[in-house]
Amino acid sequence: MSHKTPKQLDAEKGKNTVVCRNRKASHEYEILQDIECGLMLFGSEVKSIRNGKVSIDEAFARIRNGELWLVGCHIAEYPQANVQNHEPLRTRKLLLHKRELAKFAEKAAERGHTLIPLDVHFSEGKVKVKLAIARGRKVHDKREKLKQADADREMRQAMRRGK
């Protein structure tokens, strides 16, 4: 008899299941473009991610020596790994084809742009990260976005009441 969580079962079937989402990203940043990258991990890290023990709220990506790295991603230690456990906050390499990286890095290098992870998910049994080029929002931009969202919500509710 299997003692696996629904997330683990979905991940094994090859479905695209989101394990962790950066919910603050759409509020804090204006998303310009996104791309899906592979993630180089140890076995204990994959098992922790399957259990949902990952956080990307404070994470960001950097390009160093022509390679893309994920910094600040917290993957909790896997209790059953004992001695072969991993460091929770280590820098992890993101996997992209060189031409994709060159095209993506060119846009990310512009002033005021940053690379942020939007989510961590399983795709065909492999851990993937959706990475975005984003521009930080000013406080007045955030307020304007919230006002627009409220106006849209009120309009949808009024339309529903009018039916």
C-alpha angles and dihedrals in degrees: 000000000000122000099197130138120241089252090056093048093049091048091052092050089059097248119146102253122176110224100178133011130196098225095175092059097080091049098043097039142037105234111224104172137349138202136184117240134184120238126223107225144163119243093253089054092054091051091050090050090050087055090051095248097139133106128190099171094112097030129115137167130243133190112226125171092346093307131106118233132189111221127191098016110144117213111176119233115265106241096214094052093079109174097005093061124132134236107262098220102035121138110258129204118240117214121226135145112262094244092050090049092048092051093044095044092052091060093040092054092066116110114273096017125116137180115241132173114240099187147345115227145158117250116183090339095309127109111244133181123211104218124192138197104227141176118217117247124230119231093257090051090054091050091049091051091051091049091050092049090051091049091049091048092050091048092051091049091049090050091051092049091049094057 
